[in-house]
Amino acid sequence: MVVSEVALRSFAESVFERSGLEAETAALAADVLIEADLRGVHSHGVQELPTWARGFLRGELSTRSDFPVVSDAGSMAIVDACGGLGALACHSAMRLTIAKAEEHGVAMVGVRNSSHFGMAGYFAMQALPHDQIGYCTTNGPAVMAAWGGRRPVLCNNPFAYAIPADREPPLVLDMACSAVARGRVRAMARDGTPIPAGWAIDKDGRETTDGKAAMEGAVLPIGGYKGYGMAVVNEVLSGPLVGALFSFEIARSIKRDAETELSDKTQRAWACGHWLAAIDLKRVVSPTDFKRRVDELIQTLRNSPLAEGADRIFVPGEIEHERKIERRRLGIPLPASTIELLDDFGRRDLRGEIGLDVSATTATNTSGR
């Protein structure tokens, strides 16, 4: 089904307000999810809405919107999420990172006592309007096996860079260190769709194409030992550097139940960490010249000779940028299972008080690139 951005945003904001957030905070939490769906990152879009909202409704997450700075050392700081939603704490921390980068040229801010923060690129892209390069990474519950292992001991520890350009869209690299985001496995398991080989292993360490079996096992690193290595580095940046738990420590306190995760998942305060950084271009280069040079790089890559069978060359973030433009015009395509998930949440958790405006949806099959 294709849902209008306006209808989906209104629904998400209403859900978060009903869950205990103030209107401005609810709008921000909704924006993090809607931005993911606009860009085609559905694993971090509104399919997470019931999970986050249940966290507030059931008291697993704090509804606070202010997050104290517990350590401040010039260009560096640590923010305490106080058991709140990672998306809200990270947004606040990235604003602090940007302000410190404007003052010092380079800044790094960590977040502790946090939870899921959604799409990593959202926070890195906050730096773009300020002529800054943004970066962030995070850890979370263990869902990925070590290279050569068969038990989840690491989060897939995603990271994102956002680099401003001039006339071209910004370069945005947003990726997990696993072959696939676990949220995508969850969505396919809920749909009953087989997952591709090489994505995950079952609880006995055997590769599987069964999404439900994968939910009881672990996702695999992207690129084998290389993705594993990146995840280990990100674990250090978002764990001990900011005073947060390791991924495997978080996993010990979370019940691993595939069926619950598919139908009744609740966001908990994981005590995980995030690490953010920004570089202010004005301190080292003319932002105008820099962005023009980035344009030159993008155009050179895009116009280089095509390999056999290829019809176009994309740069990081370009596909998502084009999707967003298209979906703002035509609406956001959501799988029927996601619509059912939202409807079920509204009926059971909110007692039918809030429903997605189906008059703003059309039963259209669409396919993203």
KEMI-513350 format. One line per field, with one value per atom (N, C-alpha, C): atom name; x, y, z. Coordinates in steps of 0.02 Angstrom, whole numbers. Each point is the difference from the previous one (the first is absolute). Last residue first. Layout:
<atoms>
a: CA,...
xx: X,...
yy: Y,...
zz: Z,...
</atoms>
This chain:
<atoms>
a: N,CA,C,N,CA,C,N,CA,C,N,CA,C,N,CA,C,N,CA,C,N,CA,C,N,CA,C,N,CA,C,N,CA,C,N,CA,C,N,CA,C,N,CA,C,N,CA,C,N,CA,C,N,CA,C,N,CA,C,N,CA,C,N,CA,C,N,CA,C,N,CA,C,N,CA,C,N,CA,C,N,CA,C,N,CA,C,N,CA,C,N,CA,C,N,CA,C,N,CA,C,N,CA,C,N,CA,C,N,CA,C,N,CA,C,N,CA,C,N,CA,C,N,CA,C,N,CA,C,N,CA,C,N,CA,C,N,CA,C,N,CA,C,N,CA,C,N,CA,C,N,CA,C,N,CA,C,N,CA,C,N,CA,C,N,CA,C,N,CA,C,N,CA,C,N,CA,C,N,CA,C,N,CA,C,N,CA,C,N,CA,C,N,CA,C,N,CA,C,N,CA,C,N,CA,C,N,CA,C,N,CA,C,N,CA,C,N,CA,C,N,CA,C,N,CA,C,N,CA,C,N,CA,C,N,CA,C,N,CA,C,N,CA,C,N,CA,C,N,CA,C,N,CA,C,N,CA,C,N,CA,C,N,CA,C,N,CA,C,N,CA,C,N,CA,C,N,CA,C,N,CA,C,N,CA,C,N,CA,C,N,CA,C,N,CA,C,N,CA,C,N,CA,C,N,CA,C,N,CA,C,N,CA,C,N,CA,C,N,CA,C,N,CA,C,N,CA,C,N,CA,C,N,CA,C,N,CA,C,N,CA,C,N,CA,C,N,CA,C,N,CA,C,N,CA,C,N,CA,C,N,CA,C,N,CA,C,N,CA,C,N,CA,C,N,CA,C,N,CA,C,N,CA,C,N,CA,C,N,CA,C,N,CA,C,N,CA,C,N,CA,C,N,CA,C,N,CA,C,N,CA,C,N,CA,C,N,CA,C,N,CA,C,N,CA,C,N,CA,C,N,CA,C,N,CA,C,N,CA,C,N,CA,C,N,CA,C,N,CA,C,N,CA,C,N,CA,C,N,CA,C,N,CA,C,N,CA,C,N,CA,C,N,CA,C,N,CA,C,N,CA,C,N,CA,C,N,CA,C,N,CA,C,N,CA,C,N,CA,C,N,CA,C,N,CA,C,N,CA,C,N,CA,C,N,CA,C,N,CA,C,N,CA,C,N,CA,C,N,CA,C,N,CA,C,N,CA,C,N,CA,C,N,CA,C,N,CA,C,N,CA,C,N,CA,C,N,CA,C,N,CA,C,N,CA,C,N,CA,C,N,CA,C,N,CA,C,N,CA,C,N,CA,C,N,CA,C,N,CA,C,N,CA,C,N,CA,C,N,CA,C,N,CA,C,N,CA,C,N,CA,C,N,CA,C,N,CA,C,N,CA,C,N,CA,C,N,CA,C,N,CA,C,N,CA,C,N,CA,C,N,CA,C,N,CA,C,N,CA,C,N,CA,C,N,CA,C,N,CA,C,N,CA,C,N,CA,C,N,CA,C,N,CA,C,N,CA,C,N,CA,C,N,CA,C,N,CA,C,N,CA,C,N,CA,C,N,CA,C,N,CA,C,N,CA,C,N,CA,C,N,CA,C,N,CA,C,N,CA,C,N,CA,C,N,CA,C,N,CA,C,N,CA,C,N,CA,C,N,CA,C,N,CA,C,N,CA,C,N,CA,C,N,CA,C,N,CA,C,N,CA,C,N,CA,C,N,CA,C,N,CA,C,N,CA,C,N,CA,C,N,CA,C,N,CA,C,N,CA,C,N,CA,C,N,CA,C,N,CA,C,N,CA,C,N,CA,C,N,CA,C,N,CA,C,N,CA,C,N,CA,C,N,CA,C,N,CA,C,N,CA,C,N,CA,C,N,CA,C,N,CA,C,N,CA,C,N,CA,C,N,CA,C,N,CA,C,N,CA,C,N,CA,C,N,CA,C,N,CA,C,N,CA,C,N,CA,C,N,CA,C,N,CA,C,N,CA,C,N,CA,C,N,CA,C,N,CA,C,N,CA,C,N,CA,C,N,CA,C,N,CA,C,N,CA,C,N,CA,C,N,CA,C,N,CA,C,N,CA,C,N,CA,C,N,CA,C,N,CA,C,N,CA,C,N,CA,C,N,CA,C,N,CA,C,N,CA,C,N,CA,C,N,CA,C,N,CA,C,N,CA,C,N,CA,C,N,CA,C,N,CA,C,N,CA,C,N,CA,C,N,CA,C,N,CA,C,N,CA,C,N,CA,C,N,CA,C,N,CA,C,N,CA,C,N,CA,C,N,CA,C,N,CA,C,N,CA,C,N,CA,C,N,CA,C,N,CA,C,N,CA,C,N,CA,C,N,CA,C,N,CA,C,N,CA,C,N,CA,C,N,CA,C,N,CA,C,N,CA,C,N,CA,C,N,CA,C,N,CA,C,N,CA,C,N,CA,C,N,CA,C,N,CA,C,N,CA,C,N,CA,C,N,CA,C,N,CA,C,N,CA,C,N,CA,C,N,CA,C,N,CA,C,N,CA,C,N,CA,C,N,CA,C,N,CA,C,N,CA,C,N,CA,C,N,CA,C,N,CA,C,N,CA,C,N,CA,C,N,CA,C,N,CA,C,N,CA,C,N,CA,C,N,CA,C,N,CA,C,N,CA,C,N,CA,C,N,CA,C,N,CA,C,N,CA,C,N,CA,C,N,CA,C,N,CA,C,N,CA,C,N,CA,C,N,CA,C,N,CA,C,N,CA,C,N,CA,C,N,CA,C,N,CA,C,N,CA,C,N,CA,C,N,CA,C,N,CA,C,N,CA,C,N,CA,C,N,CA,C,N,CA,C,N,CA,C,N,CA,C,N,CA,C,N,CA,C,N,CA,C,N,CA,C,N,CA,C,N,CA,C
xx: 689,58,42,-263,56,59,-270,65,53,-290,56,63,-290,64,55,-240,41,63,-227,23,38,-24,-26,29,-51,40,-32,-88,60,47,-199,-23,58,26,0,-26,119,-52,0,74,30,-56,-46,6,32,-63,36,5,-115,-10,33,-13,-34,-9,124,-73,-39,244,-31,-76,134,38,-33,-100,16,30,-64,-56,16,170,-52,-59,172,24,-54,-40,-5,22,25,-71,-9,216,-22,-73,89,35,-23,-76,-34,32,103,-66,-38,200,12,-65,-6,15,14,-35,-63,13,184,-26,-65,72,10,-27,73,-25,19,-47,49,-29,-48,-18,53,2,-47,-24,155,-49,-54,182,-34,-55,142,-51,-34,177,-56,-55,202,-35,-63,140,-34,-39,138,-60,-40,210,-50,-65,182,-20,-55,102,-45,-26,162,-62,-51,217,-36,-67,179,-55,-43,246,-35,-53,45,46,-38,-34,-24,56,-38,43,-29,-110,11,47,-66,-31,9,125,-20,-31,94,-61,-24,254,-50,-59,132,17,-56,58,-41,27,133,-26,-37,1,53,-31,-116,11,56,-62,-62,10,183,-21,-61,71,50,-18,-132,-11,49,24,-63,-11,186,9,-63,-12,44,11,-119,-39,41,113,-40,-46,121,45,-36,-113,9,44,-27,-61,2,182,-5,-60,28,48,-5,-132,-22,45,57,-56,-24,252,-59,-57,185,-7,-59,72,56,-3,-163,64,59,-234,26,68,-138,41,35,-72,-23,47,-73,57,-28,-92,-11,64,-120,55,-20,-93,-12,60,-102,59,-9,-150,9,61,-112,33,1,-156,50,28,-177,64,55,-245,53,64,-275,58,61,-215,23,59,-223,66,17,-161,0,71,-166,66,-7,-157,-12,65,-20,-68,-8,210,-39,-67,150,30,-40,-63,-15,28,52,-71,-19,221,-13,-72,157,-60,-22,190,3,-58,51,-28,1,168,-56,-22,194,-60,-62,222,-14,-66,95,-37,-18,141,-70,-42,232,-27,-74,124,-14,-24,64,-59,-17,127,15,-65,-19,10,26,56,-59,18,139,-25,-64,146,-53,-30,177,21,-52,-36,41,21,-162,-4,43,-13,-65,-11,209,-19,-65,76,43,-21,-108,-18,41,49,-58,-25,177,22,-59,-50,40,23,-111,-46,37,124,-31,-47,96,50,-28,-135,10,50,-33,-57,5,165,6,-58,16,41,6,-189,39,38,-158,70,43,-206,7,74,-112,34,1,-204,71,33,-222,19,76,-149,40,9,-192,72,37,-239,23,75,-109,-14,21,14,53,-10,-164,58,58,-191,-15,58,13,4,-12,107,-63,5,177,-40,-69,264,-71,-30,246,-30,-72,111,-4,-32,34,58,0,-171,53,60,-199,25,55,-25,-50,33,85,5,-56,40,-8,11,29,-22,6,44,56,-19,-183,55,56,-252,54,53,-257,54,56,-280,67,52,-257,42,69,-202,9,42,-62,-34,1,114,-70,-41,232,-26,-75,114,-9,-26,51,-55,-14,186,-62,-60,214,-13,-67,76,-23,-14,90,-69,-28,228,-43,-74,189,-27,-48,203,-66,-20,215,-22,-67,147,-26,-22,76,58,-21,-143,15,61,-64,2,12,-10,-35,-5,107,13,-30,-22,-22,12,50,20,-21,-136,57,17,-108,-21,60,46,-17,-29,88,-61,-24,175,-26,-66,92,19,-31,63,-37,30,-10,49,-36,-34,-37,48,2,34,-47,-31,-19,47,-46,32,-22,-65,-1,38,-18,37,2,-95,27,30,11,-52,27,98,6,-66,29,41,9,-143,2,39,56,-45,4,138,-70,-49,267,-40,-70,172,20,-38,0,22,28,-186,69,19,-259,53,68,-237,46,54,-170,-40,44,-5,37,-46,-60,0,36,84,-66,3,152,-5,-71,112,-36,13,80,-4,-34,54,-24,5,64,14,-35,26,-26,15,90,-3,-23,-59,41,-8,-120,64,49,-232,50,68,-196,-18,51,35,5,-18,-11,58,1,-162,-13,56,7,-24,-18,67,58,-23,-168,38,63,-145,-40,43,80,10,-38,-25,61,8,-233,44,60,-115,-29,53,25,-4,-26,-8,1,-5,84,-37,2,149,-47,-34,193,-66,-57,210,-4,-71,157,-64,1,193,-25,-66,158,-46,-25,194,-22,-42,119,-32,-22,153,-17,-31,29,20,-17,-53,67,25,-218,46,72,-176,3,49,-46,42,6,-143,69,48,-232,18,74,-90,4,23,-44,59,11,-198,57,65,-194,-2,58,-28,28,-4,-97,74,31,-236,25,76,-100,-14,26,10,51,-11,-157,63,54,-209,-7,66,-11,-11,-4,13,64,-8,-163,5,64,6,-49,11,130,-49,-55,186,-43,-55,192,-69,-49,242,-35,-71,248,-69,-32,262,-40,-70,224,-50,-33,210,-28,-50,137,-27,-32,38,15,-33,-42,72,16,-207,12,73,-204,71,11,-217,32,76,-243,71,37,-273,55,68,-256,52,63,-289,61,52,-221,26,62,-155,34,27,-120,-29,34,90,-17,-29,-16,39,-24,-101,67,47,-247,48,70,-207,12,53,-61,-63,10,186,-25,-63,91,50,-22,-129,-11,51,26,-58,-14,171,19,-58,-45,52,19,-153,-30,51,87,-44,-33,148,26,-46,-42,-8,28,16,-57,-13,244,-56,-56,217,4,-56,24,18,2,-35,-60,15,111,32,-56,-25,-2,34,-45,62,4,-188,7,61,-33,-45,3,127,25,-44,-69,58,28,-171,-26,58,53,-28,-23,81,55,-25,-158,40,58,-141,-33,43,75,4,-32,-20,69,8,-208,13,71,-63,-34,13,76,41,-30,-122,62,45,-203,-13,65,17,-26,-2,-18,47,-36,-103,27,50,-147,46,36,-147,-41,43,110,-32,-43,98,50,-29,-139,18,49,-58,-55,15,153,1,-54,3,57,4,-168,-12,56,27,-52,-15,147,31,-50,-78,44,32,-134,-41,44,108,-38,-39,116,46,-38,-131,26,46,-32,-29,30,-37,35,-36,23,-42,44
yy: 59,-22,-45,3,46,-26,-47,-31,54,-44,40,-37,-23,-35,44,74,0,-40,96,-70,-8,226,-31,-69,210,-55,-25,165,29,-54,-50,41,32,-126,-41,39,63,27,-37,-99,29,20,-4,-44,36,6,32,-51,-61,72,38,-247,27,75,-126,-14,34,-18,65,-6,-196,41,67,-160,-34,47,79,-34,-25,103,49,-33,-138,39,50,-124,-43,37,109,-8,-41,22,63,-3,-188,9,64,-46,-43,8,112,29,-39,-91,58,36,-184,-23,59,35,-14,-21,156,-68,-9,239,-40,-70,250,-69,-39,271,-48,-70,237,-38,-52,175,-54,-39,192,17,-52,-28,61,20,-177,-20,60,30,-35,-15,97,47,-32,-138,49,50,-160,-30,51,63,-1,-32,3,68,2,-206,20,72,-84,-38,23,90,26,-35,-47,43,24,-83,-13,52,-37,15,-10,-117,42,15,-82,0,49,-155,64,-9,-178,54,69,-267,56,55,-203,-15,56,-1,-37,-17,217,-71,-34,267,-50,-70,249,-53,-55,246,-47,-57,190,0,-47,32,-15,-8,67,-69,-19,221,-44,-73,166,-2,-45,34,-34,-7,127,-72,-39,233,-27,-75,116,-6,-32,57,-60,-12,196,-57,-66,199,-6,-59,54,-30,-6,107,-71,-33,232,-38,-74,142,2,-41,28,-46,-1,53,38,-49,-73,8,47,-63,-28,14,70,3,-22,-8,68,6,-203,12,68,-164,63,19,-242,40,62,-204,48,38,-237,45,48,-207,46,46,-244,44,42,-168,28,46,-223,64,21,-160,-2,70,-92,26,-7,-54,-49,20,37,42,-46,-75,7,49,-72,31,9,-194,62,27,-186,24,67,-176,39,27,-135,24,48,-107,10,34,-61,53,15,-181,63,58,-216,14,67,-81,20,19,16,-37,24,40,-11,-46,179,-65,-6,152,3,-70,66,22,2,-60,-44,17,132,-60,-44,191,19,-62,-25,11,20,-29,-65,7,197,-32,-66,181,-37,-32,224,-72,-26,256,-42,-74,215,-26,-40,101,44,-24,-119,69,49,-242,24,73,-67,-36,31,68,12,-38,-13,71,13,-225,37,73,-137,-22,39,25,39,-18,-128,69,44,-220,0,71,-38,-3,2,-11,66,0,-206,46,70,-163,-17,48,14,27,-13,-98,73,34,-240,26,76,-77,-47,35,107,-6,-44,72,15,-6,-142,62,9,-135,-9,66,-74,23,-7,-163,61,20,-153,-9,66,-27,-37,-11,105,42,-34,-118,51,45,-159,-34,49,81,-12,-37,43,61,-12,-164,4,60,-91,47,9,-75,-14,52,-120,51,-19,-81,-19,55,-16,25,-20,-35,-51,20,134,-5,-53,106,-18,-9,174,-70,-13,191,-17,-75,122,53,-20,-139,43,56,-100,-36,50,95,-25,-38,0,49,-29,-46,-26,56,44,1,-28,50,-69,-6,199,-11,-73,67,15,-12,-18,-55,9,173,-56,-62,192,15,-58,-15,-3,11,29,-72,-8,216,-25,-75,109,21,-24,-28,-52,18,76,22,-53,-76,31,24,-88,-6,32,102,-66,-1,195,-44,-72,229,-43,-42,253,-73,-35,242,-23,-76,234,-71,-22,218,-28,-75,251,-70,-25,201,-17,-74,123,-21,-17,177,-71,-14,212,-10,-72,39,65,-10,-156,14,66,-147,47,7,-215,47,48,-206,46,56,-271,62,42,-224,42,60,-272,65,39,-242,42,66,-240,63,43,-226,12,70,-135,32,6,-198,71,25,-226,33,74,-247,74,29,-245,31,76,-157,-20,27,56,-21,-19,92,-67,-26,251,-37,-67,105,16,-41,58,-46,29,136,-22,-45,119,-33,-32,136,-44,-37,247,-71,-42,239,-21,-73,242,-73,-14,205,-22,-74,249,-72,-18,228,-30,-76,264,-72,-24,230,-33,-74,253,-72,-33,262,-47,-70,221,-9,-41,37,42,-3,-132,72,47,-242,26,74,-155,44,37,-170,63,50,-228,51,65,-193,26,56,-112,42,28,-151,58,49,-217,57,62,-214,37,62,-118,3,44,-89,3,1,-21,69,5,-166,3,71,4,-55,10,86,15,-63,77,-16,11,137,-63,-10,148,-8,-67,194,-67,1,170,-5,-72,177,-69,-3,189,-16,-73,216,-71,-14,225,-27,-74,164,-30,-28,114,34,-25,-98,69,40,-221,1,72,-40,-5,1,-2,63,0,-199,52,66,-178,-14,55,4,20,-10,-78,73,28,-230,23,76,-107,-4,24,-14,52,1,-172,63,58,-212,8,65,-67,18,15,-79,67,23,-218,48,72,-188,19,53,-28,-24,25,-20,23,-29,-16,-52,21,145,-12,-51,106,-7,-17,138,-57,-2,100,14,-64,118,-60,20,124,-1,-69,176,-66,5,183,-28,-69,121,38,-29,-119,15,35,-105,49,20,-184,14,46,-63,-21,10,96,-9,-16,-47,37,-16,4,-49,36,21,36,-51,-63,28,42,-222,65,22,-208,46,68,-264,65,45,-272,58,62,-205,-25,56,2,25,-26,-31,-50,21,140,-19,-47,66,55,-21,-157,15,56,-56,-46,13,121,24,-46,-61,58,23,-179,-19,59,32,-34,-18,105,43,-37,-85,6,41,-30,-66,-1,192,-4,-71,34,46,-15,-114,49,51,-176,-37,47,78,-20,-39,170,-41,-25,156,-71,-45,245,-18,-74,88,41,-20,-99,-27,40,79,-66,-30,200,12,-66,-8,18,12,-42,-60,16,177,-48,-62,163,21,-48,-25,-20,15,75,-73,-26,230,-18,-76,88,17,-20,-21,-51,12,161,-61,-56,199,14,-61,-13,6,10,-135,65,8,-246,51,67,-220,39,54,-156,-42,39,99,-44,-43,135,43,-42,-111,18,47,-66,-58,20,163,-14,-58,51,51,-11,-142,-13,52,28,-59,-12,173,17,-59,-36,43,18,-121,-42,41,112,-45,-41,143,39,-46,-92,20,36,-180,68,16,-248,44,69,-252,63,48,-285,60,62
zz: -294,-37,44,41,4,-39,-35,15,1,25,-24,17,-10,6,-28,116,-61,13,118,-6,-65,155,-61,-5,199,-28,-64,157,-31,-26,116,-57,-36,202,-60,-60,236,-43,-67,245,-60,-47,266,-58,-58,287,-56,-56,196,4,-58,65,-58,0,168,5,-56,41,7,1,-17,48,13,-156,63,52,-222,31,70,-132,17,36,-83,57,22,-193,59,62,-207,17,63,-89,28,22,-109,64,34,-218,49,69,-179,13,53,-74,42,16,-147,68,47,-233,35,72,-115,-7,39,-101,60,-13,-135,-5,63,-41,26,-6,-155,59,17,-179,-15,61,8,-51,-6,146,23,-49,-56,49,31,-160,-31,50,78,-45,-29,127,42,-42,-108,28,39,-80,-53,23,150,-15,-53,51,54,-12,-147,-9,52,19,-58,-11,169,19,-58,-54,63,16,-256,55,65,-259,54,49,-275,59,51,-217,33,59,-148,-38,33,-21,42,-42,-94,38,45,-66,-37,45,67,-8,-39,-25,33,-12,13,-45,38,110,-20,-41,109,-72,-23,233,-35,-76,140,15,-42,-14,-30,11,103,-73,-35,234,-14,-75,72,14,-18,-15,-52,9,167,-62,-56,194,11,-60,-1,-12,12,50,-73,-18,226,-27,-76,112,19,-33,-24,-41,15,131,-69,-45,229,-10,-72,75,-19,-11,174,-72,-12,222,-38,-75,174,36,-44,-67,-1,33,-4,-60,3,204,-29,-58,119,-23,-33,188,-54,-14,140,-15,-56,198,-56,-9,124,-6,-62,191,-67,1,162,-11,-73,198,-53,-11,155,25,-52,-20,-6,38,6,11,4,-147,69,3,-172,7,73,-115,39,7,-160,22,37,-106,61,29,-209,11,58,-82,-61,14,176,-40,-62,136,33,-41,-73,-11,32,31,-69,-11,217,-18,-69,204,-72,-19,212,-20,-76,153,-46,-20,137,35,-44,-79,57,35,-182,-21,58,28,-9,-14,9,67,-2,-199,30,72,-122,-29,34,146,-61,-25,151,2,-67,72,-12,5,7,64,-7,-174,25,66,-110,-8,29,-9,55,-6,-176,63,54,-235,30,65,-123,-1,36,-27,46,4,-155,67,52,-229,20,70,-90,11,22,-61,62,16,-205,57,66,-200,8,60,-58,27,11,-105,70,32,-230,36,74,-131,-4,37,-27,55,-2,-153,42,55,-157,-22,46,123,-70,-20,208,-20,-75,116,-14,-20,171,-67,-7,163,-4,-73,138,-6,-1,5,60,-2,-180,58,65,-205,5,61,-57,28,9,-105,71,34,-236,40,74,-186,37,47,-135,-39,31,99,-11,-46,118,-43,-15,228,-70,-40,247,-37,-73,177,2,-42,14,68,7,-243,50,68,-199,22,51,-220,71,12,-217,46,73,-200,20,46,-168,31,16,-13,-42,40,82,-4,-44,-1,13,-6,76,-60,17,142,-22,-63,139,-64,-21,195,12,-64,-14,40,13,-105,-47,37,129,-46,-47,145,38,-46,-89,10,37,-24,-65,4,188,-11,-66,58,30,-8,-179,65,27,-157,-6,70,-36,-69,-12,196,-16,-73,113,-10,-12,-69,57,-17,-104,-7,66,-156,60,-5,-126,7,67,-176,64,-1,-140,6,69,-128,43,-5,-214,67,43,-192,5,70,-56,-39,3,161,-24,-36,211,-69,-20,248,-41,-70,172,-27,-47,204,-43,-21,114,-17,-42,183,-57,-5,119,1,-61,166,-60,10,126,9,-63,73,-67,-7,233,-39,-72,148,-18,-27,66,52,-14,-77,-3,58,-105,48,-7,-124,-13,50,-124,58,-19,-149,21,59,-21,-59,23,156,-19,-62,38,21,-18,57,-52,29,125,-51,-54,262,-45,-47,103,18,-52,-16,21,19,-97,11,24,-168,59,12,-148,4,66,-185,62,-5,-128,8,64,-192,60,0,-107,-12,64,-74,38,-27,-43,-37,42,56,34,-34,-64,-8,31,24,-68,-7,199,-8,-67,63,36,-10,-81,-46,35,125,-38,-46,114,45,-34,-116,22,40,-75,-44,21,112,18,-42,71,-58,15,218,-67,-55,248,-25,-72,244,-73,-25,241,-31,-76,244,-53,-27,162,29,-50,-72,38,26,-200,36,36,-115,12,38,-173,58,5,-131,10,64,-199,64,1,-137,2,68,-50,-65,-7,185,3,-67,31,46,-6,-125,-21,43,60,-60,-27,183,20,-60,-40,33,21,-90,-52,31,147,-40,-52,126,40,-38,-100,2,40,0,-64,-5,188,2,-64,12,46,1,-121,-33,42,93,-51,-39,164,32,-52,-76,29,31,-90,-54,27,151,-31,-54,215,-68,-32,266,-48,-69,218,-14,-48,57,58,-13,-133,-26,55,0,31,-26,-101,16,29,-43,9,22,-144,54,2,-126,14,57,-80,-63,10,216,-60,-62,200,-3,-66,175,-53,2,105,-6,-59,62,62,-1,-112,-18,64,-44,30,-29,-103,14,25,-55,16,24,-54,-62,12,121,5,-68,76,-50,1,61,27,-55,-4,-22,37,48,-13,-21,50,48,-8,-137,52,51,-187,32,59,-138,41,39,-147,50,46,-189,57,55,-200,39,59,-154,40,45,-146,47,44,-180,57,53,-198,40,58,-182,68,45,-232,31,71,-144,45,25,-88,-9,49,-53,54,-4,-159,61,61,-226,37,64,-173,52,47,-191,-17,50,1,-33,-18,116,-60,-40,211,-51,-64,182,-21,-55,102,-43,-26,161,-67,-48,228,-33,-71,134,-8,-39,65,-58,-13,193,-62,-61,208,-3,-63,40,-15,-6,66,-71,-20,226,-40,-74,151,4,-42,21,-37,-2,128,-72,-39,228,-16,-76,110,-21,-11,60,55,-18,-134,39,54,-161,41,46,-156,50,48,-181,50,53,-179,40,55,-159,46,46,-173,52,52,-188,44,56,-167,40,51,-157,49,47,-180,50,54,-185,41,55,-158,41,47,-154,49,46,-185,54,55,-148,-7,60,-100,51,-8,-136,-1,47,-12,0,0
</atoms>
